[in-house]
Amino acid sequence: MEQQKNSIMNVPNILSIVRMALVPFFVAAALYIPDDVWKCIVTAALFGIASFTDMLDGKIARKYNLVTDFGKFLDPLADKFMVFSALAVILVSPLYEGIASAFVWVAVLVMLRELGVTSLRLVVATKKVVVAASFFGKAKTCTQIAGVLVILLEPLFGSFGETHILSCVMMAAMLVTTLGSGIDYLRTYWPYLKGEVE
C-alpha cells in the first residue's frame, strides 16, 4: 500500500472504477434478462456488489491513507452513476410498474438532492473547505442502498400482492433521509454559500 499513496490508480480508485463498470451490466441485466426471477436476482446482486465496493474503497482509503484528489472526484461520481442507474431501471422496467407512479417522486427528490449537494461541494471547495460526510449523509446512503435492494427483490415475494408494503416503507425511509441529509448539509454550509465565512 505504501507505493500507492501517491498513485492515481490505487486500490480505492480501482474499486470506484469497478463500480462504474458494473453500471452497464446492471442496466443490461434489467433490460434484457427475460425471466423475471433471474432479473431480480442478477440486478440485486450487481447492485449489491457495486454498493459493497463503495463501502470498501472508503475504508481502505482512510485506513491506508490512500486519499487522492482523483479519488475525491471519482468516488462520488461512481456513486451517482450507481444510484441514478438504479432509479432509472426501477422507473422504466415493467416489473416495477406497480410502484412507478409513487417512486418517480422519490427518484426526482433523490436526484435533486445529489446534484444539489454536489454543487454545494464545488462551491465551498473554492474556499478550501472539505464537505465531510455527516451522520445524515451516511444514513441516506445506507437507506438508498437498502431501499433499492428491497425494491429490486420484492417482486420475488408474491405474497405482498398489489400493496408493495416493503417497497413503500423503504421509499418513505429514502425520502426522510434524503431530505434530512440535504437540509443538514445546506444548514451546515450555508454561511460559506452566503460568504459569511471565508
N, C-alpha and C positions, 0 to 999 in steps of 0.2 A: 504493500500500500504506500510505502514511503515514496517510491518512484512516481506515483500517480498524483501526488499533491499538486503539482504544477502542470499536470496534463489535462487537456480538454477531454480526451477520451478515457476518463477514469470509470470505475465500476458504476457509481451512481448515474453518470451521464449515459452510459451504455444501457442501463436499465430504463432510463427515460426514453431512449431511442427505441428500445424493445417495446415499450408501452405504446408509442406512436405507431410502430409497425404492426401491432396487433389490431389496430382500429379497422383497417380494410378487411381483415379476415373476419372480424366481428360483424361488420356490416354485410359482407358476402354471405356469412352463415345465416344471418337474419333474413336475407332476401331470397336466397337460393336453395336452402335445405327444404325439401318438400314435406318431410314428415314433421308434424308439429312437436312431437315428443323430443325428437333429436334436436330440433331447432331450439327448444327451450334449454335443453341440457348443454348444447355446444355454446350458445351465446352466453349463457350464465357462466360457463367455465372460462371462456375467453375474457369476459369482463372481470371475473374473479381474479384471474391471473394478472391482468393489467392492473387491477387495484392493489394486488399484493406487491407488484413492483413499485408502486407509488409509495407504499409504506416502507419497503425495504431500502429504496435508494436514499430516502431521508435519514434513516437510521445509520446507514453505512457512511453517508457524507458527514454526519455530525460526529460519529464515533471515531472515525479515522481522519478527521479534519480535511475532507476532500471537497469542501465547498468551493466552487468556482463561479466566476461571473457568467460563463456559458451555462452552467448548471442552473443558476438562478433564473436565467431566461428560459431554458429548455424544460425544466420540471413543470412549472405552471402551464406552459404551452401544451405539453403532453397531457396534463390533467384536463385541460379544456377540450382537446380532441377526444379524449376518452369519454368524458361526461356528455358533451354535445352529441357525439355519435350515438350514445345510448338513448338520449332523449329523442333524437330523430327516429331511431329504429322503433321505439315504442309508439311514436305518433303515427308512423306510416304503415306499420305491419298490421294486417287484418286480424292477427292473433290477439291484438290488444285493443280492438275497436270498441270493446265494452267500456273502457275507461278513457278513451282518447279525448272525449269532449271535456272531461274534468282535468285530464293530465296536461292538456295544452296550456292551461293557465299556470300549472306548476312549472312546465318547461320554459315558458316565457319569463317567469319570475327568476328562475334559476339562471337563465342565460343573461338577463339584465343585471343580476347581482354579480355574476362572474365578470362580465365586461366592465361593470362599474368599479369593482374592487381592483381590477387590472389597471384601469385608468387612474384610479387613486394612487396605486403603487408607482405608476410612471410619473405622476405629478410630484409626489413627495420625494421620489428618488432624485429629482433635480435639486432638492435641498439636503441631499446626502442623508436622508432618513430611510431606514430599512423598515418596511411594514412586516412585523413579525406575526407569525401565526398565533391567533388568540384561541382561548378555550372555545368560543363560539365557532370560530373558523374550523377547528378540528372536529367539533360536534357536527357541523354542517357537512364536512367531507365524509365522516362515518355514516351519517344518516343518508346522504345521497347514494353512497355505495350500497348500503343495506337496502334502501328503497328500490334501487334499480334491480338488484338481485331478486328481491321478493316479487317485483312486477314481472320480471323475465320468467320466473319459475311458477308463478301462481296458476297459469293455465294447466299445469300438470295435476292440480288438485281440483277436480271437477266438483267436489262436494260444496264448494263455495258458490256455485251457480252464477247467477247474474249479479250478485251483491259485491263481489270482488272485495271482500272485507279486508284482507291483509293489504292489498294494494292501496285501498282508500286510507287505511291507518298510516301507511308509510308515506303516502303523498302528503297527508296532513303534517307528519313529522318533518318531511323535507321542506314544506312551506315555512314552518315555525323556525327551524334552524337557519334556513336560507335568509329569511327576512331579519331574524335576530342578529346573525353574524354581519349582514350588510349594514344594519343600523349601528352595531357596535363599532365596526371599522370606521364608519363615517363620523360617529361621535368622537372617537379617539383622535382621528387625524384631521378633523375639521379646522382646528387652529392653524395647521400648516397650509390648508387649502385657502384660508382667508388671509394668509400672510401675517397672522398674529405672532407666529413663531418662526424664527429664521433657522 
